[in-house]
Amino acid sequence: MSAEEQSAPFAGQVAAVVQWLDGAGAAFLKRVGERSGATHIWEFDLQHPALRGRTRIKLVLPRGFPARAPRIMVDKALCLTLPHVEETGLVCLGKLNEPSAYTEPEQAVYALLKAFDEFLEKCNDIAWVMSEFEREALAYWTRFCDSSAKRNMRRRVRQLLNALGRVESIVEGRVAVYEAGRVGVATGPGKDPNFLARRHGLSRGTLELARAVFMPLPASVCWTPDNWPRTFGELAQLTYEATNGEFNLSAWCSSDPNEPPAGFVLLTASNAVYAYQLTPPLVKGLGLPGVAPLEVTRMDPDWAIVRDQRLERIQSRRTKRVLVLGSGSLGAPLAIGLVKAGIQLLTLVDMDDVMPENVSRHPLGMRALFQSKAVELAAQLNADIPGADVKGHRAMAADWILARCRPGDFDLVIDCTGEESIRMFLREVRNSAFPGIPIVHAWMEPFCAASHVVLIDKTAAWPADDPVLQIQAAKWLDDTKIVLPACNSGFHEYGVADVAQAAAAACECVLGVLDVDSPSTSLVWSIVRSSAFFDSLGVNVVPGPLVPKSEDAFHSVRLTRILDDVLAGQTGAA
């Protein structure tokens, strides 16, 4: 070993393996290259039917061994012929390095060789090979697309973004292709892919439109590299059989010359989407189109929001219309959490603009300086979250509600202003503007020492005496608000970490309300910090019975209380 190798970490483990393989192992291994460098490679011949005559095998001790596992390399032509063989020829044999590799490094190499032998024996079983290809079909499809791209330099699209998701029957749509990034955005009928691409910042370069057809790939279809279409004829046969003869690819390609050209076929399986791009023949009018397999990234809400899990719940959330009053340090992260949880129809109302002092605890930063918090947050959510339909309004909450709200417009109202005037206003317009729907009030006590979410069920109203002090966890004897030299202007001292906890808890509570059709009880959900936290504030405050006694300033409790019990002077949790 060189002096550099001898001084490297784990040099002793490397030396032990090198001594073994260059010594006793020389009977069946031959070192490749010089006996220096951080990577050590040996070759050996192996006759095995699974290798299909490609007998040269490499054993690699990589830089960083034993932190990095030793490797087996085969002929890269076996990629897509045998499962778990990458395009470089690396055989993925699973996690082989155990902690014992540091104390018994030779054993790590022996375990690798044993695992490779077991892998080859499995490859003699055709059923196992097919099941492995189908189990990780998407990974192998990516390699198939890469190898096709190297052969087919005429392919236009490198990445196809599918905004429609999975389908249960044949659906026609459109694809917007952008030459600069060679990205395509595919949508279903009635949807403009160029509008969607612009909204999400994907429209870079010259636009070209094409037609696309989406169809389900039946589970009965054997979807392995041996069966993937490589020609137009094979793709036409597959789509004909997959649709029980309902779809004719040649007829679809030649239909309606006034429409954009036929460009893409998307096949949707239970857990993935596969696509082919149709390329014109070399001579127009002569021969069949070419086909190029494409990687597909789903960007539809089902996948982007919940990865196809619990779809009934997410589909219900999409129908909910939610009004959020206040887009400040609590309302903004709450709104973001709701949209990312699948609440698509959100309306934000806030009079304030983004200022430099807001950026320390508000999701909007300096790029939105002097812009409306509600309008800019809505624009950000629409650009960032597929399917979001968020509207922002720079307005006083009461003025906007009186001018714009009608009964039945919303399924839930959330007040994040923390202002008594808004709570009392909502009480007054309860029956005229928001009859029969729940209302939520959310606010934080000074320093985020406690936060509260109050659900007013659809038949109740906020009490006329504004019982905030009865609900809160402490009595604040000093005015902790920092007053600014402006009319009615000021703020409470807390940071983004403090408000993040309150916003996350509020989001959970709101989602719980929305997921239940008819909440029948008015509730109070609270997070209350410990007595040690209150003691650390250095202000004149009297913690109430809700505050847990603890010497840990990071300790807190979450409480659920019935509002009627709280108003009656009872503090017990529900």
C-alpha positions, 0 to 999 in steps of 0.5 A: 500500500502507498504511504497515502493509503496507509495513513487513510482512515480504515487503512488496516481493514483495507490492508487485511482484504488486500493481503487476503485477495492478493495472497490466497485469493490469487488462485481465482482472482487477478488484480486489475491495474497497479497495486495503488490508489484508493479503489482496488479491483480484481477480476475473475471468470465465472461460468454460469448460465444466468450470465449468458456467456458474459463471464468476466466479473469484477470485485471492487473494494471502493474508496471508503471501505468498510464504510462503503460496501464492496461491489460486484460488477458484471458486463453492463449489457446484462442491465435490463436482462437480469434484475438488480443490474445497473447500467454501469454493470453494478449488481445491487445485492442489498445491504451487505455491510454490517458493523462486523465489517470494521472488525472482520473486513474479510468477512464482508467480502466473503458475504458479498461473494456468497450473496452474488452466488445466491443471486445467480441461482435465483436468476435461473428461475424465470418467474423470479426474474419477471417478478423482480422486474415487475416489482421495481418496474419504475426503476428499470423503466428509467434505465430503459429510457436512458438507454433509448435516449442515447440511441435516439438523438431525435427525442424532444422531451427529457421529462414528461410531467403528468398533471392528470395522474392515473385514469380508469379509462381512455382519456385524451388530453394535451401536452405543452412541450418547451424546447429550452428544458425539453420538458413536457406538461400533460393535462386532461381534457379541458385543461390548458397545459401551457397555463399550468406550466406557466403557473408552476414556472415550467414554461421555459423556451419555445412552446409546442402543443401535442395531443396525448392519450391516457389509458390504464395498463391492465394488471394482466399485462406483463410489464417487464423489459422483454415486453416493453414496446420498442417500435410503433407496431409493438406499441400499437399492439399493446394499446389495442390489447390493453383496451380490448380493441377499443383503441387504434393507435394508427387511427388516432395518429391520423385523425383531425389534421386541424388538431395538434399532432399526436405526440404521446401515449401514457399508460397508467399502472397502479403505482406508476405512469409510463409514456412514449413519445411519438416521433415523425418518420424520417421522411414525411408520409413514408413509414411509421412514426418512431417511439421513444420511452419517457420518464414520467413524473406525476404532478397531479394533486393525488400524487403530489399531496398524498401519494395516492393514499387515503384518496377518499379523504383528500377528495372530500377536502377538495370540495371544502371552501375555507375562508381565512381572516388574517394572513400574518405569522399564524394565519399564513403558516396555517393556510400553507398547512391546509393547502398542503393537506389537500384543502384546495379552495381557500380564500385569504383576507388581510389588510396588511403588506409585507414589511422587513420586520415580518420576514423573521416569522412569516413565510413570505420574505423580502421578495414580497416586500410592500406587497399584500400578505394575502395576495402574495401568499395566495400567488405562492400557494397557487404556484407551489401546490398542484390543484390549489385554487387560493384567492387573496384579497387585500381588505379589511375583514369586516368590509370584505365580508359585508361586500362579498360574502353570501350564505353558502359561500363557505364551509368554514371560517377561520379567524386568525386575526386575534382581534376582539373586534373581528370576533364580535363582528363574526358574532353579529353576522353569524346568521346572515353571512355564515349560517349553519357552518362552524367558525374557528378562532385561533390566537396566541398568548404573549411570547407564544406561552400558550396558543388556542383554537376555539371551534364554534359549532354550526349552531352556536355563536361566540359569547357576547362577553368575549371570554378570551381571558377565561380561555387563556392559560395565564393572566398577563398583568403587564402590557407585553405588547411592544408599541410602535410609533404609529397609530394602533401599531405594535407586536408581541415578542416571539419567534418563528419556532414558537409560532410554528408549533401553534400553527401546526396544532391549529392546522391539525384541529382545523383539518379535524373539523373539516374531515367531520361533516357536522361537528356538534360540540364547541371545543377549545384546543390549547397548547400550554408551556410549562411553569419554567417557561413562564418563569423565564419570561421576566414579566409580570404574569400569573400562570393559571391551573392549565400551566403544567408544573415543570422545571423543563422550559421546553415542556408543554401540554396539549389540552382539549376542553368543551367550551361550555365547561370552560365558560362555566369555570371548569378547566378539566380536559375533555 
